[in-house]
Amino acid sequence: MNTTKLNASILIIEPNQESLTQLTQVMEPVGLDITIVHSGEQALDVIEKWVPEIILLNSQLPGIDAFETCSRLKQHQATQAVPIFFIVAMIESIDHNQILSVGSVGYITKPFQCEKVLMQIHVHLTLFRQQKTLLQKNEQLRQQIKRQNSTQNAPSTAEPKSGYQATAQPCDMPTLIGQSKPIVKIHSDIRRLQNSKISVIIEGECGTGKELVARAIHKNSPYANGPFVPVNCSAIPSELAESEFFGSIQGAFTGALKDRKGYFELAQGGSIFLDEIGDMPLLLQPKLLRVLEEREIRPVGGTHPKPINIRVIAATNANLLEMIQARTFRQDLYFRLAGCLITILPLRSHKEDIALLAKHFSTSWPPT
């Protein structure tokens, strides 16, 4: 990673000169153009004139504290999509959920591990640029629709040739209960995906409702009329994984008495939900990557590829970035899947929603 030129602008909010020296030594050789400020107030002044592609933020700041600084940066139109990392000391006790709740994508630890820091920056810089490109393409599409409607004197509800809806419709998410910031952000993320076909990764602990969010994404998407196929990656034996995912033809192996469709073909025209994607066998990951790149599958024993038109939604309770570092999950596959990254916080991080959930369940369950 240290030989990869990132060529990006980065804002570092760091009052400690020793940390600044270490970060500069790590980042300048890979083409990161560094701007340094020493407080949250200075950072908020800087972004009025210039917008970085990555922000690093010390967890201990003078004046406005780090959490308030991060929150204000995420509320500012210029930097609301810019990835923000907290800088924390290895011995420092800090709540990971609190970091995520103010809009940060994660944290880096001191003393700095060069390869790990650059990998984290590389991953989120790539995602940021992909999302920026997607927004630009969406804006171009909206302008194209506007011109077509104007030329043809068509009603404003006309659909673009791509099949996407010209305007976003109200989202149908009755099972996502809550009014807290984390829940409101999930609703916002799903609305942003309404007219998109990009792949999605949903992160969250067990029991946080990742499948509910996946179903809401599917229901409010161009694939809503197609099937939703949930797959638990951790429950599929590695020796059967390829045929389970991509299907098989008669005679491909002992016991293959007839052609059999795999999960991807069963999801044709809809969405496939790959739960616990981190448990997908490493040998199968390059084949999934090829499917995402080429949009076609090849059943086991088959000689002809089959085109597919589906959305892939993956979910995990594992830290995929750490798995990439440990070489148990492919980095290129992560890039392909993470067209959009949604993080679901556990209920203990937004306790204000408990009363609403209790009311929902008390009225939805039949009396005993």
VOBA-1610 file (N, C-alpha, C; in pm, whole numbers, padded with zeros to 5 digits, always signed):
BEGIN
Met+00082-00120+00000Met+00000+00000+00000Met+00085+00125+00000Asn+00202+00122+00066Asn+00281+00243+00079Asn+00342+00289-00053Thr+00332+00207-00160Thr+00380+00249-00291Thr+00267+00301-00378Thr+00144+00290-00333Thr+00029+00336-00409Thr+00013+00487-00394Lys+00006+00558-00505Lys-00014+00702-00501Lys-00164+00731-00487Leu-00200+00793-00376Leu-00341+00822-00351Leu-00383+00955-00413Asn-00291+01053-00417Asn-00316+01182-00481Asn-00450+01241-00439Ala-00458+01276-00313Ala-00583+01331-00258Ala-00552+01442-00160Ser-00652+01526-00135Ser-00637+01633-00036Ser-00693+01587+00097Ile-00621+01617+00204Ile-00661+01570+00337Ile-00647+01683+00438Leu-00747+01697+00523Leu-00746+01795+00632Leu-00719+01721+00762Ile-00615+01762+00834Ile-00582+01701+00963Ile-00608+01804+01073Ile-00696+01768+01166Ile-00727+01854+01281Ile-00656+01794+01401Glu-00540+01845+01432Glu-00451+01781+01529Glu-00367+01886+01601Pro-00383+01902+01733Pro-00303+02001+01807Pro-00165+01949+01847Asn-00142+01818+01835Asn-00018+01758+01883Asn+00087+01754+01772Gln+00199+01823+01792Gln+00300+01835+01688Gln+00367+01701+01657Glu+00387+01618+01759Glu+00450+01488+01736Glu+00364+01400+01646Ser+00232+01400+01671Ser+00141+01323+01586Ser+00141+01378+01443Leu+00145+01510+01429Leu+00147+01571+01296Leu+00272+01529+01219Thr+00383+01526+01286Thr+00508+01485+01221Thr+00499+01341+01172Gln+00444+01252+01256Gln+00431+01111+01219Gln+00335+01094+01101Leu+00222+01165+01105Leu+00123+01154+00997Leu+00180+01207+00866Thr+00254+01316+00874Thr+00314+01374+00753Thr+00412+01275+00690Gln+00490+01207+00772Gln+00586+01108+00721Gln+00516+00991+00654Val+00397+00956+00703Val+00320+00846+00645Val+00254+00889+00514Met+00203+01011+00508Met+00111+01050+00401Met+00175+01122+00283Glu+00275+01201+00306Glu+00334+01276+00195Glu+00393+01187+00087Pro+00459+01073+00122Pro+00516+00988+00017Pro+00413+00926-00077Val+00285+00918-00036Val+00183+00857-00122Val+00097+00963-00191Gly+00143+01088-00189Gly+00076+01191-00267Gly-00041+01258-00199Leu-00052+01244-00066Leu-00160+01312+00006Leu-00120+01457+00032Asp-00202+01548-00016Asp-00178+01692+00001Asp-00241+01734+00133Ile-00158+01766+00231Ile-00203+01783+00369Ile-00225+01930+00403Thr-00340+01959+00464Thr-00366+02089+00526Thr-00387+02065+00675Ile-00321+02144+00758Ile-00323+02122+00902Ile-00391+02237+00974Val-00482+02204+01066Val-00537+02301+01161Val-00528+02238+01300His-00545+02321+01402His-00522+02272+01538His-00647+02269+01624Ser-00762+02308+01569Ser-00885+02310+01649Ser-01006+02294+01560Gly-01120+02262+01624Gly-01244+02250+01550Gly-01287+02381+01488Glu-01266+02491+01559Glu-01303+02623+01507Glu-01227+02654+01377Gln-01097+02624+01377Gln-01018+02649+01257Gln-01065+02562+01141Ala-01101+02437+01171Ala-01149+02346+01065Ala-01277+02399+01002Leu-01369+02447+01084Leu-01496+02499+01032Leu-01474+02624+00948Asp-01372+02702+00981Asp-01338+02819+00898Asp-01279+02776+00764Val-01192+02675+00767Val-01123+02631+00646Val-01220+02579+00541Ile-01320+02500+00583Ile-01410+02437+00485Ile-01503+02537+00418Glu-01506+02660+00465Glu-01583+02763+00396Glu-01516+02802+00264Lys-01386+02775+00253Lys-01310+02816+00135Lys-01255+02698+00055Trp-01248+02581+00118Trp-01182+02466+00055Trp-01238+02337+00114Val-01258+02237+00028Val-01317+02111+00075Val-01219+01996+00052Pro-01178+01927+00158Pro-01087+01812+00143Pro-01164+01687+00101Glu-01088+01582+00068Glu-01150+01453+00034Glu-01150+01357+00153Ile-01064+01382+00251Ile-01056+01303+00374Ile-01029+01399+00489Ile-01087+01369+00606Ile-01060+01449+00726Ile-01016+01357+00839Leu-00905+01391+00904Leu-00860+01322+01025Leu-00879+01417+01143Leu-00935+01367+01251Leu-00980+01452+01362Leu-00934+01393+01495Asn-00848+01466+01568Asn-00804+01418+01699Asn-00921+01414+01795Ser-00930+01308+01874Ser-01042+01293+01968Ser-01034+01389+02085Gln-00917+01451+02106Gln-00897+01546+02216Gln-00860+01682+02156Leu-00959+01773+02149Leu-00936+01903+02089Leu-00960+02015+02189Pro-00887+02125+02176Pro-00920+02244+02256Pro-01044+02313+02199Gly-01116+02386+02282Gly-01234+02457+02232Gly-01348+02361+02203Ile-01406+02370+02084Ile-01513+02279+02044Ile-01459+02136+02047Asp-01528+02046+02119Asp-01473+01910+02130Asp-01487+01834+01999Ala-01421+01719+01992Ala-01412+01644+01868Ala-01548+01597+01817Phe-01635+01553+01907Phe-01765+01501+01865Phe-01853+01613+01809Glu-01849+01729+01872Glu-01925+01843+01821Glu-01867+01890+01688Thr-01735+01890+01677Thr-01670+01929+01551Thr-01712+01836+01438Cys-01707+01705+01464Cys-01747+01607+01362Cys-01893+01626+01323Ser-01978+01645+01423Ser-02121+01664+01396Ser-02144+01786+01308Arg-02075+01896+01336Arg-02092+02018+01256Arg-02039+01999+01114Leu-01928+01929+01101Leu-01873+01902+00968Leu-01970+01819+00885Lys-02035+01720+00948Lys-02130+01635+00874Lys-02260+01708+00842Gln-02289+01815+00918Gln-02409+01894+00889Gln-02384+01999+00780His-02257+02030+00756His-02221+02131+00656His-02235+02070+00516Gln-02300+02141+00427Gln-02326+02087+00293Gln-02197+02049+00220Ala-02092+02126+00241Ala-01968+02101+00167Ala-01899+01972+00210Thr-01912+01935+00338Thr-01836+01821+00391Thr-01923+01707+00442Gln-02053+01711+00415Gln-02141+01609+00471Gln-02110+01469+00418Ala-02051+01460+00299Ala-02019+01329+00242Ala-01871+01292+00258Val-01790+01383+00311Val-01646+01359+00324Val-01619+01261+00439Pro-01544+01153+00415Pro-01512+01058+00523Pro-01429+01124+00633Ile-01470+01104+00758Ile-01400+01160+00873Ile-01352+01046+00963Phe-01223+01046+00994Phe-01166+00950+01088Phe-01127+01021+01217Phe-01158+00959+01330Phe-01105+01006+01458Phe-00962+00953+01474Ile-00878+01032+01540Ile-00744+00988+01579Ile-00748+00963+01730Val-00722+00840+01772Val-00730+00807+01915Val-00601+00738+01958Ala-00567+00756+02085Ala-00451+00686+02142Ala-00488+00541+02168Met-00393+00451+02153Met-00417+00308+02173Met-00475+00280+02312Ile-00430+00357+02412Ile-00474+00333+02550Ile-00600+00410+02584Glu-00647+00489+02492Glu-00762+00575+02519Glu-00892+00494+02518Ser-00976+00521+02616Ser-01107+00455+02622Ser-01206+00541+02546Ile-01257+00489+02435Ile-01349+00568+02353Ile-01460+00477+02301Asp-01579+00529+02294Asp-01696+00453+02253Asp-01705+00452+02100His-01683+00334+02041His-01688+00322+01895His-01824+00364+01841Asn-01931+00326+01910Asn-02065+00362+01864Asn-02087+00513+01867Gln-02030+00580+01967Gln-02043+00726+01974Gln-01972+00791+01856Ile-01856+00737+01820Ile-01784+00788+01704Ile-01869+00776+01578Leu-01932+00661+01558Leu-02015+00640+01440Leu-02140+00727+01443Ser-02194+00750+01562Ser-02321+00823+01574Ser-02311+00968+01530Val-02190+01026+01531Val-02175+01165+01487Val-02131+01174+01341Gly-02129+01060+01272Gly-02104+01061+01128Gly-01966+01018+01084Ser-01879+00983+01179Ser-01745+00937+01142Ser-01752+00798+01080Val-01653+00767+00995Val-01648+00633+00935Val-01565+00536+01018Gly-01497+00588+01123Gly-01415+00501+01207Gly-01302+00579+01270Tyr-01195+00508+01308Tyr-01084+00575+01375Tyr-00952+00509+01340Ile-00844+00585+01357Ile-00709+00531+01347Ile-00642+00550+01482Thr-00551+00459+01516Thr-00494+00461+01651Thr-00347+00501+01650Lys-00308+00569+01757Lys-00167+00601+01782Lys-00110+00500+01881Pro+00014+00453+01861Pro+00105+00488+01751Pro+00055+00436+01617Phe+00080+00511+01510Phe+00022+00482+01380Phe+00088+00360+01314Gln+00003+00273+01258Gln+00050+00161+01177Gln+00035+00204+01031Cys+00145+00232+00967Cys+00146+00293+00835Cys+00054+00223+00736Glu+00072+00091+00720Glu-00006+00017+00621Glu-00155+00023+00650Lys-00191+00009+00778Lys-00332+00008+00815Lys-00396+00144+00793Val-00325+00251+00830Val-00378+00387+00811Val-00402+00414+00664Leu-00305+00382+00580Leu-00318+00408+00437Leu-00427+00322+00373Met-00443+00199+00421Met-00547+00113+00367Met-00685+00171+00398Gln-00705+00216+00524Gln-00834+00274+00562Gln-00864+00399+00479Ile-00763+00483+00461Ile-00782+00604+00381Ile-00812+00566+00236His-00739+00469+00183His-00758+00425+00044His-00901+00375+00021Val-00950+00290+00112Val-01084+00233+00098Val-01189+00342+00096His-01186+00432+00194His-01292+00533+00205His-01275+00645+00102Leu-01153+00671+00060Leu-01133+00767-00049Leu-01195+00714-00178Thr-01174+00585-00204Thr-01232+00524-00323Thr-01384+00529-00319Leu-01442+00495-00204Leu-01588+00500-00190Leu-01640+00642-00207Phe-01572+00738-00148Phe-01612+00879-00159Phe-01613+00923-00305Arg-01509+00886-00378Arg-01502+00927-00519Arg-01606+00855-00603Gln-01632+00729-00571Gln-01736+00656-00645Gln-01873+00720-00622Gln-01903+00755-00497Gln-02031+00817-00466Gln-02043+00954-00530Lys-01932+01028-00533Lys-01932+01159-00597Lys-01961+01146-00746Thr-01898+01047-00809Thr-01923+01022-00952Thr-02068+00983-00975Leu-02122+00899-00886Leu-02261+00856-00899Leu-02356+00975-00888Leu-02330+01065-00794Leu-02414+01184-00778Leu-02408+01271-00903Gln-02289+01283-00961Gln-02275+01362-01083Gln-02353+01300-01198Lys-02346+01167-01208Lys-02421+01098-01314Lys-02571+01112-01293Asn-02614+01103-01167Asn-02756+01121-01138Asn-02804+01260-01175Glu-02719+01361-01147Glu-02755+01499-01181Glu-02762+01515-01333Gln-02667+01454-01404Gln-02671+01458-01550Gln-02798+01393-01603Leu-02837+01282-01539Leu-02959+01212-01580Leu-03081+01299-01556Arg-03086+01366-01439Arg-03199+01455-01411Arg-03208+01568-01513Gln-03092+01624-01549Gln-03092+01732-01647Gln-03136+01681-01784Gln-03093+01559-01818Gln-03134+01500-01945Gln-03285+01480-01949Ile-03340+01431-01839Ile-03486+01410-01831Ile-03558+01544-01845Lys-03504+01645-01777Lys-03566+01778-01781Lys-03569+01831-01923Arg-03457+01814-01996Arg-03451+01861-02135Arg-03547+01783-02223Gln-03554+01650-02202Gln-03645+01568-02282Gln-03790+01608-02259Asn-03825+01628-02134Asn-03962+01667-02101Asn-03996+01803-02159Ser-03898+01893-02156Ser-03921+02027-02209Ser-03940+02022-02360Thr-03856+01941-02427Thr-03863+01932-02573Thr-03992+01866-02620Gln-04030+01761-02549Gln-04148+01684-02589Gln-04276+01734-02525Asn-04262+01838-02439Asn-04377+01889-02365Asn-04448+01778-02289Ala-04366+01687-02235Ala-04420+01571-02163Ala-04447+01610-02019Pro-04536+01536-01948Pro-04559+01564-01806Pro-04434+01537-01725Ser-04423+01600-01610Ser-04303+01591-01527Ser-04282+01454-01468Thr-04382+01367-01477Thr-04368+01232-01421Thr-04309+01134-01520Ala-04270+01182-01639Ala-04212+01093-01739Ala-04087+01026-01684Glu-04066+00901-01725Glu-03951+00825-01676Glu-03838+00832-01775Pro-03714+00834-01728Pro-03599+00831-01818Pro-03590+00698-01889Lys-03514+00697-01998Lys-03501+00574-02077Lys-03436+00462-01999Ser-03360+00497-01896Ser-03293+00393-01819Ser-03389+00310-01738Gly-03512+00360-01720Gly-03608+00289-01637Gly-03613+00340-01496Tyr-03523+00430-01458Tyr-03528+00489-01325Tyr-03642+00587-01318Gln-03698+00607-01199Gln-03801+00707-01182Gln-03736+00845-01183Ala-03805+00943-01242Ala-03749+01076-01253Ala-03741+01145-01119Thr-03836+01119-01032Thr-03834+01179-00898Thr-03854+01070-00795Ala-03793+01088-00680Ala-03803+00989-00574Ala-03942+00987-00515Gln-03996+00868-00494Gln-04126+00852-00431Gln-04107+00832-00282Pro-04211+00861-00202Pro-04199+00839-00057Pro-04162+00695-00028Cys-04070+00675+00063Cys-04023+00540+00093Cys-04121+00465+00182Asp-04133+00336+00158Asp-04219+00249+00238Asp-04130+00170+00333Met-04123+00214+00459Met-04036+00150+00556Met-04107+00138+00691Pro-04223+00070+00696Pro-04299+00066+00821Pro-04231-00010+00933Thr-04133-00096+00901Thr-04069-00176+01006Thr-03947-00108+01066Leu-03903+00003+01009Leu-03789+00077+01063Leu-03841+00184+01156Ile-03860+00145+01282Ile-03926+00231+01381Ile-03823+00316+01454Gly-03851+00446+01467Gly-03765+00532+01546Gly-03758+00672+01490Gln-03720+00766+01577Gln-03704+00906+01536Gln-03567+00960+01574Ser-03477+00875+01620Ser-03344+00918+01660Ser-03259+00947+01536Lys-03146+01013+01557Lys-03057+01046+01445Lys-03010+00923+01368Pro-02970+00813+01437Pro-02926+00695+01361Pro-03035+00638+01271Ile-03160+00635+01319Ile-03269+00581+01238Ile-03303+00676+01123Val-03306+00806+01152Val-03333+00906+01047Val-03227+00896+00937Lys-03101+00873+00976Lys-02994+00860+00876Lys-03015+00737+00788Ile-03060+00626+00848Ile-03086+00506+00768Ile-03197+00533+00667His-03304+00600+00711His-03412+00637+00618His-03356+00722+00505Ser-03270+00817+00539Ser-03211+00905+00439Ser-03125+00826+00340Asp-03046+00731+00392Asp-02962+00648+00305Asp-03047+00567+00208Ile-03158+00513+00257Ile-03245+00432+00170Ile-03308+00519+00062Arg-03346+00640+00098Arg-03403+00731-00003Arg-03299+00766-00110Arg-03175+00783-00068Arg-03070+00814-00165Arg-03050+00700-00265Leu-03082+00578-00221Leu-03063+00461-00306Leu-03185+00432-00393Gln-03292+00509-00376Gln-03420+00478-00439Gln-03410+00460-00591Asn-03337+00547-00657Asn-03328+00542-00802Asn-03195+00486-00851Ser-03129+00413-00764Ser-02995+00362-00794Ser-02997+00209-00797Lys-02899+00152-00866Lys-02886+00006-00871Lys-02753-00042-00812Ile-02682+00046-00742Ile-02550+00010-00689Ile-02562-00093-00578Ser-02452-00165-00557Ser-02446-00263-00448Ser-02432-00191-00315Val-02471-00262-00207Val-02475-00201-00074Val-02414-00297+00027Ile-02338-00242+00123Ile-02297-00318+00241Ile-02364-00258+00362Ile-02427-00344+00444Ile-02489-00302+00569Ile-02407-00359+00683Glu-02356-00271+00770Glu-02276-00313+00884Glu-02359-00300+01012Gly-02339-00392+01104Gly-02408-00382+01232Gly-02396-00510+01312Glu-02413-00497+01443Glu-02408-00613+01531Glu-02525-00706+01501Cys-02516-00830+01551Cys-02626-00924+01537Cys-02750-00867+01606Gly-02864-00880+01540Gly-02989-00835+01600Gly-03022-00689+01581Thr-02942-00616+01502Thr-02970-00474+01483Thr-03068-00447+01369Gly-03105-00550+01293Gly-03207-00532+01189Gly-03150-00514+01050Lys-03039-00579+01021Lys-02976-00562+00889Lys-03067-00613+00777Glu-03136-00726+00801Glu-03225-00776+00696Glu-03346-00685+00676Leu-03397-00624+00783Leu-03507-00529+00769Leu-03466-00413+00679Val-03346-00362+00700Val-03296-00253+00617Val-03279-00300+00473Ala-03226-00421+00456Ala-03207-00475+00320Ala-03341-00487+00248Arg-03443-00535+00319Arg-03576-00548+00257Arg-03633-00410+00222Ala-03607-00310+00307Ala-03655-00175+00278Ala-03585-00118+00155Ile-03454-00144+00142Ile-03381-00100+00023Ile-03443-00163-00102His-03468-00294-00094His-03528-00366-00208His-03666-00310-00242Lys-03748-00290-00140Lys-03887-00248-00161Lys-03897-00109-00221Asn-03795-00027-00197Asn-03795+00111-00247Asn-03690+00130-00356Ser-03685+00034-00449Ser-03581+00038-00551Ser-03639+00001-00687Pro-03562+00017-00795Pro-03609-00027-00927Pro-03634-00177-00935Tyr-03588-00253-00834Tyr-03604-00399-00833Tyr-03722-00444-00746Ala-03805-00352-00702Ala-03909-00383-00604Ala-04006-00490-00652Asn-04030-00499-00782Asn-04126-00598-00834Asn-04064-00736-00852Gly-03934-00747-00830Gly-03867-00876-00841Gly-03854-00944-00706Pro-03797-01063-00702Pro-03784-01138-00576Pro-03677-01079-00485Phe-03693-01104-00356Phe-03589-01074-00257Phe-03541-01207-00204Val-03415-01240-00230Val-03361-01372-00196Val-03256-01358-00086Pro-03290-01395+00039Pro-03191-01388+00147Pro-03106-01514+00151Val-02976-01496+00172Val-02881-01608+00177Val-02790-01589+00298Asn-02783-01691+00383Asn-02691-01687+00496Asn-02559-01751+00453Cys-02459-01668+00427Cys-02332-01718+00374Cys-02261-01811+00472Ser-02284-01791+00601Ser-02216-01873+00701Ser-02275-02013+00711Ala-02393-02035+00653Ala-02460-02164+00666Ala-02434-02257+00547Ile-02358-02211+00448Ile-02335-02289+00327Ile-02197-02355+00332Pro-02189-02488+00328Pro-02058-02555+00328Pro-01973-02509+00209Ser-01846-02490+00231Ser-01759-02435+00127Ser-01757-02522+00001Glu-01770-02654+00018Glu-01765-02743-00098Glu-01891-02733-00185Leu-01999-02679-00129Leu-02125-02665-00204Leu-02151-02521-00246Ala-02066-02429-00202Ala-02096-02287-00217Ala-02115-02245-00362Glu-02027-02288-00451Glu-02035-02243-00590Glu-02166-02285-00655Ser-02206-02411-00636Ser-02331-02457-00697Ser-02452-02393-00630Glu-02444-02366-00499Glu-02555-02301-00430Glu-02575-02159-00481Phe-02467-02088-00503Phe-02478-01949-00548Phe-02508-01937-00697Phe-02441-02018-00779Phe-02447-01998-00923Phe-02521-02107-00998Gly-02565-02213-00928Gly-02640-02319-00992Gly-02550-02426-01052Ser-02613-02528-01108Ser-02537-02638-01169Ser-02621-02700-01279Ile-02555-02771-01370Ile-02627-02839-01476Ile-02624-02989-01451Gln-02713-03059-01514Gln-02724-03204-01496Gln-02590-03272-01528Gly-02546-03358-01436Gly-02423-03433-01457Gly-02296-03359-01420Ala-02308-03238-01365Ala-02189-03160-01331Ala-02107-03228-01222Phe-02174-03300-01133Phe-02107-03372-01025Phe-02199-03482-00977Thr-02148-03571-00896Thr-02229-03682-00844Thr-02350-03628-00769Gly-02467-03673-00809Gly-02589-03627-00745Gly-02658-03515-00819Ala-02594-03458-00922Ala-02657-03352-01001Ala-02744-03417-01108Leu-02866-03456-01068Leu-02954-03533-01157Leu-03032-03445-01253Lys-03033-03314-01229Lys-03102-03222-01319Lys-03042-03082-01304Asp-03074-02995-01399Asp-03028-02857-01389Asp-03089-02793-01264Arg-03010-02713-01197Arg-03057-02650-01074Arg-03015-02503-01072Lys-03110-02416-01046Lys-03079-02273-01037Lys-03014-02240-00903Gly-02917-02149-00906Gly-02854-02101-00784Gly-02924-01976-00733Tyr-02877-01927-00619Tyr-02941-01810-00557Tyr-02940-01688-00648Phe-02831-01668-00722Phe-02824-01549-00806Phe-02928-01554-00918Glu-02947-01670-00977Glu-03048-01681-01083Glu-03188-01671-01026Leu-03208-01723-00905Leu-03340-01712-00841Leu-03375-01567-00810Ala-03273-01483-00795Ala-03295-01341-00764Ala-03310-01256-00889Gln-03312-01317-01007Gln-03318-01242-01132Gln-03429-01137-01130Gly-03393-01013-01163Gly-03490-00904-01165Gly-03519-00846-01028Gly-03451-00897-00924Gly-03477-00850-00788Gly-03348-00824-00714Ser-03347-00860-00586Ser-03230-00835-00500Ser-03187-00964-00431Ile-03057-00983-00419Ile-03003-01093-00340Ile-02939-01032-00215Phe-02971-01090-00099Phe-02921-01040+00029Phe-02819-01140+00082Leu-02693-01104+00078Leu-02584-01192+00123Leu-02552-01160+00268Asp-02618-01229+00360Asp-02596-01205+00502Asp-02466-01272+00546Glu-02396-01207+00637Glu-02265-01255+00686Glu-02169-01276+00569Ile-02154-01173+00488Ile-02067-01182+00369Ile-01923-01212+00408Gly-01883-01174+00529Gly-01747-01202+00574Gly-01716-01349+00587Asp-01821-01433+00595Asp-01803-01578+00607Asp-01799-01647+00471Met-01809-01571+00363Met-01802-01633+00231Met-01663-01694+00211Pro-01655-01820+00165Pro-01524-01884+00145Pro-01433-01799+00058Leu-01307-01791+00096Leu-01211-01707+00025Leu-01198-01749-00122Leu-01207-01879-00149Leu-01194-01927-00286Leu-01312-01886-00373Leu-01428-01859-00311Leu-01545-01819-00388Leu-01546-01668-00415Gln-01473-01592-00337Gln-01478-01446-00347Gln-01439-01392-00485Pro-01334-01444-00551Pro-01303-01393-00685Pro-01412-01424-00787Lys-01486-01533-00766Lys-01596-01566-00858Lys-01712-01470-00838Leu-01738-01432-00712Leu-01840-01331-00687Leu-01798-01197-00746Leu-01670-01163-00732Leu-01619-01039-00791Leu-01642-01037-00942Arg-01617-01149-01008Arg-01636-01157-01152Arg-01784-01139-01189Val-01871-01196-01108Val-02015-01180-01132Val-02055-01032-01122Leu-02002-00963-01022Leu-02035-00822-01003Leu-01980-00736-01117Glu-01864-00773-01169Glu-01802-00696-01276Glu-01868-00722-01412Glu-01899-00848-01439Glu-01948-00886-01572Glu-02099-00900-01579Arg-02165-00900-01461Arg-02311-00913-01453Arg-02360-01039-01524Glu-02290-01148-01503Glu-02332-01277-01557Glu-02277-01388-01468Ile-02347-01502-01470Ile-02305-01617-01392Ile-02278-01735-01484Arg-02201-01829-01435Arg-02176-01952-01510Arg-02201-02069-01415Pro-02311-02145-01436Pro-02341-02258-01348Pro-02228-02361-01349Val-02214-02433-01240Val-02113-02539-01232Val-02140-02642-01342Gly-02038-02671-01422Gly-02054-02765-01532Gly-02105-02701-01659Gly-02142-02574-01654Gly-02195-02505-01771Gly-02085-02446-01857Thr-02116-02427-01985Thr-02019-02369-02078Thr-02061-02231-02125His-02187-02195-02101His-02237-02066-02148His-02279-01980-02029Pro-02235-01854-02026Pro-02274-01765-01915Pro-02420-01723-01928Lys-02480-01689-01815Lys-02617-01639-01811Lys-02616-01497-01757Pro-02670-01400-01833Pro-02673-01262-01783Pro-02769-01249-01665Ile-02735-01162-01571Ile-02823-01138-01457Ile-02844-00988-01440Asn-02961-00954-01391Asn-02996-00815-01361Asn-03051-00812-01219Ile-02964-00794-01122Ile-03004-00796-00982Ile-02926-00691-00904Arg-02979-00657-00787Arg-02902-00574-00693Arg-02845-00667-00586Val-02719-00644-00550Val-02654-00721-00445Val-02647-00636-00319Ile-02706-00688-00211Ile-02701-00624-00080Ile-02630-00720+00014Ala-02519-00679+00070Ala-02442-00763+00161Ala-02453-00708+00303Ala-02438-00796+00401Ala-02443-00753+00541Ala-02336-00826+00620Thr-02289-00761+00725Thr-02185-00822+00807Thr-02188-00766+00948Asn-02151-00852+01044Asn-02127-00803+01180Asn-01978-00803+01211Ala-01898-00834+01108Ala-01752-00836+01123Ala-01694-00706+01069Asn-01571-00678+01106Asn-01499-00562+01054Asn-01426-00605+00927Leu-01486-00572+00812Leu-01429-00618+00685Leu-01293-00555+00657Leu-01271-00433+00706Leu-01140-00370+00685Leu-01030-00447+00757Glu-01061-00495+00877Glu-00963-00577+00949Glu-00944-00710+00878Met-01051-00765+00820Met-01039-00890+00746Met-00954-00871+00620Ile-00967-00754+00557Ile-00883-00724+00441Ile-00737-00720+00483Gln-00713-00656+00597Gln-00576-00648+00648Gln-00520-00787+00678Ala-00608-00875+00730Ala-00566-01012+00763Ala-00569-01104+00641Arg-00609-01050+00526Arg-00615-01123+00399Arg-00714-01239+00403Thr-00822-01219+00477Thr-00931-01318+00477Thr-01052-01267+00400Phe-01043-01142+00351Phe-01149-01088+00264Phe-01081-01001+00159Arg-01128-01015+00035Arg-01063-00946-00077Arg-01097-00798-00078Gln-00994-00716-00095Gln-01014-00572-00099Gln-01093-00531-00223Asp-01063-00591-00339Asp-01134-00553-00462Asp-01281-00591-00455Leu-01313-00700-00386Leu-01453-00738-00368Leu-01524-00637-00278Tyr-01454-00593-00175Tyr-01511-00490-00086Tyr-01547-00365-00166Phe-01455-00320-00252Phe-01481-00201-00332Phe-01605-00219-00419Arg-01620-00339-00477Arg-01735-00364-00565Arg-01866-00366-00487Leu-01863-00421-00367Leu-01986-00433-00288Leu-02025-00301-00223Ala-01927-00222-00184Ala-01954-00103-00103Ala-01982+00020-00188Gly-02074+00006-00285Gly-02119+00125-00356Gly-02183+00223-00260Cys-02249+00168-00159Cys-02302+00248-00048Cys-02279+00168+00079Leu-02237+00235+00184Leu-02209+00170+00312Leu-02307+00224+00416Ile-02388+00135+00475Ile-02486+00174+00577Ile-02447+00108+00708Thr-02436+00187+00814Thr-02402+00135+00946Thr-02525+00144+01037Ile-02562+00031+01097Ile-02676+00027+01190Ile-02621+00018+01332Leu-02654+00114+01414Leu-02609+00113+01553Leu-02703+00030+01638Pro-02653-00034+01743Pro-02740-00112+01833Pro-02835-00020+01908Leu-02945-00077+01956Leu-03049+00002+02023Leu-02995+00076+02145Arg-02893+00021+02209Arg-02837+00089+02327Arg-02777+00225+02292Ser-02751+00247+02164Ser-02695+00375+02121Ser-02802+00478+02087His-02927+00434+02079His-03038+00529+02055His-03160+00484+02137Lys-03141+00489+02268Lys-03243+00441+02361Lys-03373+00520+02351Glu-03367+00640+02294Glu-03489+00720+02282Glu-03593+00654+02192Asp-03552+00552+02115Asp-03647+00482+02027Asp-03717+00365+02096Ile-03676+00332+02217Ile-03733+00214+02285Ile-03883+00228+02305Ala-03928+00347+02348Ala-04071+00367+02373Ala-04152+00348+02245Leu-04102+00400+02133Leu-04173+00385+02005Leu-04179+00239+01962Leu-04069+00166+01983Leu-04067+00024+01949Leu-04165-00054+02036Ala-04167-00023+02165Ala-04258-00091+02257Ala-04403-00067+02216Lys-04434+00056+02179Lys-04570+00088+02136Lys-04605+00013+02008His-04509+00007+01916His-04533-00063+01789His-04565-00210+01813Phe-04482-00277+01896Phe-04503-00419+01919Phe-04629-00446+02001Ser-04662-00358+02094Ser-04781-00379+02177Ser-04909-00369+02096Thr-04906-00288+01990Thr-05026-00272+01907Thr-05030-00369+01790Ser-04913-00425+01753Ser-04910-00515+01636Ser-04931-00660+01673Trp-04904-00698+01799Trp-04925-00836+01841Trp-05070-00857+01882Pro-05130-00970+01844Pro-05268-00998+01885Pro-05277-01023+02035Pro-05388-00984+02098Pro-05403-01008+02243Pro-05408-01158+02273Thr-05354-01196+02388Thr-05354-01339+02427Thr-05473-01369+02516
//
